[in-house]
Amino acid sequence: MSDDVGAQGNDAKLKRDIGVLAAGFLVLNGVIGAGIFGLPGRLVEQAGILGPWLIVIFGAFIITVAWTFAAIASYFNKTGGPVAYANRAFGPLVGFQTGWLLYIGRVSAIAANINVLFNYAAYLWDAASGEIVRGIMFFIIIGGITVVNVMGIKKAMQVLNVITLFKLIPIILLILLAIPHLTPEGVLPGDLPSFDDSSGLVLLILYAFVGFEGALVTAGETKNPKKTIPRALISGILVITAIYFTVSLTYANVVKDGGGDTPLVEMAEVLIGPVGGVIIIITAIFSILGNAMAIVVAAPRMTFAMAEEGTIPKWFGEVHDQYATPANSIVFLGVLAFLLAISGTFVYLAIASTLARMIAYAICMVSIHNIRKKADLQTRADATKLPGGYIIPAIAFVVCLFAISQSTMQSWIYMFIFVLIGSVLYYLQRRHTGKLQ
């Protein structure tokens, strides 16, 4: 059995308007949001000059996860990403639960991101702290992102490309301005620092890299996805690692007594002055907006894929006649994200969202054998190769297990509740369609 035959059903109605650059921007925006504006301070505070180098080390571990995903993605050309992978390897129940867990993580992330966006906006606009103003602006921003996504994947990617430039250019300029401040002792670590919470620091770095799976989900709208998505994943993670590393290293050299809550603002104020801080605050707003936009591009494709697999109502799989987008899934996500954002209940979802995502990653890491086994000979021959057989997926699986093992009991309790709710929804839908397994 192979997915090389092309999209079928409603998936065939989608337009393939995502190229290599746009797919790479999806990876980048899926990972880089608000975290980069706080990560350098935490790293330098806990690990000193060693902190930026830890990013390189653990970025290499994340590459094993991304590389495995790239190999799996090269077997598929339809929408769904991890939903389709788990379904093909282990059946519809596991495919549904994988998509369900990732969807919860994504919908809580966009609600949280919009709230964080206004925390930054409050630095420039006092009224942004007011509940009424926030509610109105939540509606405008989430509604605007939703409408743009309904109006076509090409238009959505054009908006995302512009946002990406607004978020990247100031960060790159900040790095360039900081390079003259680098010193030999400020680049290479001397004595190793003592960590009060080494596992917490490692998790901070690992979690800073998650979110790239959004590019996988849009395979049904990506040009030549079996080649484009693997390239976007690997190059995207390499670029993200380089950005995290250089930002953290230059921060450690420019802000000698670092460790603040807004490290890049502090760094910009040292290099440019007060106006530099304002520029970085605006950059943070664009960065968070780009992350939210990437989520609204990817997350609705999960429910669309689950509808195509028959594990949730077909309503989610309807494609807009004019715009060729999964409009129902997009609107549903927008409404749900808005309700979570104004109510604050996204916090309860966020508690377990990282654990949920790492479990979904782990499921995908072990799915590659079954996917390869079920593919035809030509698809296997064309697929992205993993040197060393299953060594890279094994390392990636261990990375996921480590992150999972660090989760709190509270996260596990919420996770169990999510899985239970998902199981009930799955049972009801399959019973309704007569396909209960």
C-alpha positions in Angstrom: 0.0 0.0 0.0 1.3 3.5 -0.9 0.4 7.1 -0.6 2.2 7.8 -3.8 -1.0 7.6 -5.8 -1.9 11.1 -4.9 -4.6 12.9 -3.0 -8.1 11.5 -3.0 -11.5 12.7 -1.7 -11.7 16.3 -0.5 -7.9 16.4 -0.3 -7.8 16.4 -4.1 -9.7 19.7 -4.0 -6.9 21.6 -2.2 -4.4 23.7 -4.2 -0.7 23.1 -4.0 0.6 26.6 -3.5 3.3 26.0 -0.8 6.8 26.0 -2.1 10.2 25.3 -0.4 10.6 28.8 1.0 7.0 29.0 2.3 7.3 25.5 3.8 10.6 26.6 5.5 8.8 29.7 6.9 6.1 27.4 8.3 8.8 25.4 10.1 10.5 28.6 11.4 7.3 30.3 12.5 6.0 27.1 14.1 9.0 27.1 16.4 10.1 30.7 16.9 7.4 32.7 18.7 7.7 34.4 22.1 10.3 32.0 23.4 13.3 33.5 21.7 12.7 36.8 23.5 13.2 35.1 26.9 15.4 32.0 26.2 18.8 33.8 26.1 18.3 35.3 29.6 17.4 31.9 31.1 20.3 30.2 29.4 23.0 32.7 30.4 21.6 32.9 33.9 21.8 29.2 34.5 24.7 28.1 32.3 26.8 31.2 31.5 28.7 31.1 28.2 28.0 27.3 28.0 24.3 28.1 27.5 24.5 29.0 23.8 26.6 25.8 23.1 23.9 23.7 24.8 21.6 24.9 22.1 23.9 23.5 19.4 24.2 20.2 21.3 20.5 19.7 21.9 19.7 21.1 18.5 21.7 18.1 17.1 19.3 15.8 19.0 16.3 17.6 17.7 17.8 17.2 14.2 17.3 13.4 14.7 13.6 14.0 15.3 13.3 16.3 12.3 15.3 13.9 10.1 13.0 11.0 11.0 10.0 13.1 10.3 11.6 14.1 7.0 12.0 10.4 6.1 8.4 9.6 7.0 7.1 12.7 5.1 8.8 11.5 2.0 6.2 8.6 1.8 3.2 10.9 1.8 1.7 13.6 -0.4 -1.6 14.1 1.4 -2.8 16.4 4.2 -2.4 15.2 7.7 1.2 14.9 8.7 1.4 12.9 12.0 -2.3 12.1 11.8 -1.7 10.3 8.5 1.6 8.7 9.7 0.1 7.2 12.8 -3.0 6.1 11.0 -1.1 4.3 8.3 1.3 2.6 10.8 -1.1 1.7 13.6 -4.7 2.2 12.5 -7.4 4.9 12.9 -7.6 5.0 16.7 -3.9 5.8 17.1 -4.1 8.2 14.2 -7.0 10.0 15.8 -5.4 10.2 19.2 -2.1 11.5 17.7 -4.0 14.2 15.9 -6.2 15.0 18.9 -3.2 15.4 21.2 -1.3 17.7 18.7 -4.5 19.7 18.1 -5.0 20.4 21.8 -1.4 21.6 22.0 -1.9 23.9 19.0 -5.2 25.4 20.0 -3.9 26.1 23.5 -0.7 27.6 22.0 -2.6 30.1 19.9 -4.7 31.2 22.8 -1.7 31.6 25.0 0.3 33.4 22.2 -2.4 36.0 21.7 -2.4 36.7 25.4 1.5 37.0 25.5 1.3 39.3 22.4 -0.8 41.8 24.4 1.6 41.5 27.4 4.3 42.9 25.0 1.8 45.4 23.5 1.2 46.7 27.0 4.8 48.1 27.1 3.8 50.5 24.3 0.0 50.9 24.9 -1.3 51.0 28.5 -4.9 50.2 27.4 -3.7 46.8 26.1 -3.9 45.6 29.7 -7.6 46.2 30.0 -9.9 43.2 29.7 -12.4 44.9 27.4 -9.8 46.1 25.0 -8.1 42.7 25.0 -11.4 41.0 24.2 -12.0 43.3 21.3 -8.5 43.0 20.0 -8.5 39.2 20.4 -11.6 39.1 18.2 -10.0 41.4 15.6 -6.6 39.5 15.5 -7.9 35.9 15.7 -10.8 36.8 13.3 -8.4 38.5 10.9 -6.0 35.5 10.8 -9.0 33.2 10.4 -10.4 35.1 7.4 -7.0 35.3 5.7 -6.6 31.5 6.0 -10.1 30.8 4.7 -9.4 33.0 1.6 -6.7 30.6 0.3 -3.5 29.0 1.3 -1.6 31.2 -1.2 -2.8 34.4 0.4 -2.2 33.0 3.9 1.4 32.1 3.0 2.0 35.6 1.5 0.9 37.2 4.8 3.1 34.8 6.7 6.1 35.6 4.5 5.7 39.3 5.2 5.3 38.7 8.9 8.4 36.5 8.9 10.5 39.3 7.3 9.3 41.7 10.0 10.3 39.3 12.7 13.7 38.2 11.3 15.2 41.3 10.0 15.4 43.2 13.4 16.8 40.0 15.1 19.5 39.6 12.4 20.4 43.3 12.5 20.7 43.0 16.3 23.0 40.0 16.0 25.2 42.0 13.4 25.4 45.0 15.7 26.5 42.7 18.6 29.2 40.8 16.8 31.9 43.4 17.5 31.2 42.9 21.2 32.3 39.2 21.0 35.5 38.3 22.9 37.4 35.0 23.0 36.5 34.5 26.7 32.9 35.4 25.8 32.6 32.7 23.1 34.3 29.6 24.5 33.2 28.5 28.0 35.8 28.1 30.7 35.0 26.2 33.8 31.7 24.3 33.6 29.0 25.9 35.7 27.1 24.0 38.4 23.4 23.5 37.4 20.7 23.8 40.1 18.2 22.3 37.7 20.0 20.7 34.7 17.0 18.7 33.5 14.9 21.8 33.6 17.5 23.6 31.5 17.6 20.8 29.0 13.8 20.7 28.7 13.8 24.5 28.2 16.0 24.0 25.2 14.2 21.0 23.8 10.8 22.6 24.1 12.1 25.7 22.4 12.5 23.6 19.3 9.0 22.0 19.1 6.3 23.1 16.7 7.9 22.3 13.4 5.4 19.6 12.7 3.0 22.2 11.2 4.8 22.0 7.9 4.2 18.3 7.8 0.4 18.7 8.1 0.1 20.8 4.9 1.5 18.2 2.5 -1.7 18.2 0.5 -1.1 21.9 -0.3 2.6 21.7 -0.8 4.3 21.4 -4.2 6.2 18.1 -4.6 5.7 17.5 -0.8 7.9 14.3 -0.7 10.9 16.5 -1.6 9.9 19.9 -0.4 8.9 19.0 3.2 12.1 17.1 4.1 14.2 19.9 2.7 12.2 22.5 4.6 12.4 20.5 7.9 16.1 20.0 7.9 17.1 23.4 6.6 14.5 25.0 8.9 15.9 23.4 12.1 19.4 24.3 11.1 18.5 27.9 10.6 16.5 27.9 13.9 19.5 26.4 15.8 21.8 29.1 14.3 19.4 31.9 15.3 19.0 30.6 18.8 22.8 30.1 19.2 23.9 33.5 17.8 21.2 35.4 19.7 22.1 33.8 23.0 25.9 34.1 22.4 25.8 37.8 21.5 23.4 38.5 24.4 25.9 36.9 26.8 28.6 39.2 25.5 26.6 42.4 25.3 24.6 42.2 28.5 27.3 41.2 31.0 25.0 40.9 34.0 22.2 39.1 32.1 19.3 37.1 33.4 16.4 39.5 33.0 12.9 38.6 31.8 13.3 40.6 28.6 16.9 39.9 27.5 16.6 41.0 23.9 15.0 44.3 24.9 18.0 44.8 27.3 20.4 43.9 24.6 18.8 46.3 22.1 18.9 49.1 24.6 22.6 48.6 25.2 23.4 48.5 21.4 20.9 51.1 20.1 19.4 52.9 23.1 15.7 53.2 24.2 14.5 53.1 20.6 16.1 49.7 20.3 14.0 48.3 23.1 10.9 49.6 21.3 12.0 48.0 18.0 12.4 44.6 19.8 9.0 44.9 21.5 7.4 45.4 18.1 9.5 42.5 16.7 8.3 40.3 19.5 4.7 41.2 18.6 5.3 40.2 14.9 7.1 37.0 16.0 4.2 35.9 18.2 1.8 36.9 15.4 3.8 34.8 12.9 3.7 31.8 15.3 -0.1 32.2 15.7 -0.5 32.5 11.9 1.5 29.3 11.4 -0.7 27.5 13.9 -3.9 28.6 12.1 -2.4 27.3 8.8 -1.5 23.9 10.3 -3.9 23.0 13.0 -7.1 23.0 10.9 -5.5 20.6 8.5 -5.3 18.1 11.4 -9.1 18.1 11.9 -9.5 18.1 8.1 -7.3 15.0 7.9 -9.1 13.3 10.7 -12.4 14.0 8.9 -10.9 12.4 5.7 -10.0 9.4 7.8 -13.5 9.2 9.1 -12.6 9.6 12.8 -14.5 12.9 13.3 -17.6 14.3 11.5 -17.2 15.0 7.7 -18.2 18.6 8.3 -14.5 19.3 9.2 -13.4 17.9 5.9 -15.5 20.2 3.7 -13.5 22.3 1.2 -14.6 25.9 0.3 -15.7 25.9 -3.4 -14.1 29.3 -4.2 -11.0 29.4 -2.0 -10.1 25.6 -1.9 -9.4 25.6 1.8 -10.8 23.5 4.7 -12.9 26.5 5.7 -15.0 24.7 8.3 -12.0 23.4 10.2 -10.3 26.9 10.0 -13.4 28.7 11.3 -13.9 26.1 14.1 -10.3 26.6 15.2 -10.7 30.4 15.2 -13.8 30.3 17.3 -12.3 27.8 19.7 -9.1 29.8 20.0 -11.0 33.0 20.7 -13.1 31.4 23.4 -10.0 29.9 25.1 -8.1 33.2 24.8 -10.8 35.4 26.5 -11.7 32.8 29.2 -8.1 31.9 30.2 -9.0 28.2 30.2 -6.2 27.5 27.7 -3.9 27.4 30.7 -5.4 24.0 31.6 -4.7 22.7 28.1 -1.2 24.2 28.0 -0.2 22.3 31.2 -0.3 19.0 29.3 0.2 20.2 25.7 4.0 19.7 25.7 3.6 16.2 27.1 0.9 15.5 24.5 3.1 16.7 21.7 6.1 14.7 22.8 4.0 11.5 23.0 2.7 12.3 19.5 6.3 12.8 18.3 7.3 9.4 19.9 4.4 7.6 18.2 5.6 9.0 14.8 9.2 8.0 15.5 8.2 4.3 15.9 5.8 4.4 13.0 8.5 4.6 10.3 9.1 0.8 10.2 5.4 0.0 9.5 5.1 2.9 7.0 8.1 1.7 5.1 6.8 -1.9 5.2 3.4 -0.9 3.8 4.9 1.2 1.0 5.5 -0.1 -2.5 9.0 -0.6 -3.9 9.1 2.6 -5.9 8.0 4.7 -3.0 10.7 3.1 -0.8 13.3 3.8 -3.4 12.3 7.5 -3.7 12.0 8.1 0.0 14.5 10.1 2.1 17.2 7.8 3.3 18.2 7.5 6.9 21.9 6.4 7.3 22.4 3.6 9.7 19.0 2.1 9.3 16.9 2.9 12.4 19.7 4.4 14.5 18.5 8.0 13.9 14.8 7.2 14.7 16.0 5.3 17.8 17.9 8.4 19.1 14.9 10.6 18.3 12.7 8.2 20.2 15.0 8.4 23.2 15.0 12.2 23.1 11.2 12.1 23.1 11.1 9.6 26.0 13.5 11.9 28.0 11.2 14.9 27.6 8.2 12.7 28.4 9.8 11.4 31.6 10.3 14.9 32.9 6.6 15.8 32.9 4.8 16.5 36.1 2.0 14.4 37.6 -0.4 17.3 36.9 0.5 17.1 33.2 -0.1 13.3 33.2 -3.5 13.8 34.9 -4.6 16.3 32.3 -3.2 14.1 29.5 -5.2 11.1 30.8 -8.4 13.3 30.7 -7.6 14.4 27.1 -7.1 10.9 26.0 -10.3 9.7 27.7 -12.3 12.5 26.1 -10.7 11.8 22.7 -11.5 8.1 23.1 -15.2 8.9 23.8 -15.4 11.2 20.7 -13.7 8.5 18.6 -16.1 5.8 19.8 -19.2 8.0 19.2 -18.1 8.9 15.7 -17.1 5.4 14.6 -20.3 4.0 16.0 -22.2 6.7 14.1 -20.5 5.7 10.9 -20.6 2.0 11.6 -16.8 1.7 11.4 -16.1 1.0 15.1 -12.7 -0.8 15.5 
